[in-house]
């Protein structure tokens, strides 16, 4: 992905429009817009340090830990009348 961001930086510097950059590097227009905002603020260095990919988690680590504990207790402990729920979810 860094190679794509650096290619996009080259194209920003050449004045290529975002839609064309998106087509050339194979990403959606929104990603190019995000990259361009970073490039304007921090230049190429900002694009090298990409950070995490994807959306931020909607569940905190504490919430996830609580969900794991509840699931580990099993179906009956969580109000389901039969172990079949446990078996069905183990695929």
Secondary structure, 3 states (H helix, E strand, C coil): CHHHHHHHHHHHHHCCCHHHHHHHHCCCHHHHHHHHHHHHHHHHHHHHCCCCCCCCCCCCHHHHHHHHHHHHHCCHHHCCCCCHHHHHHCC
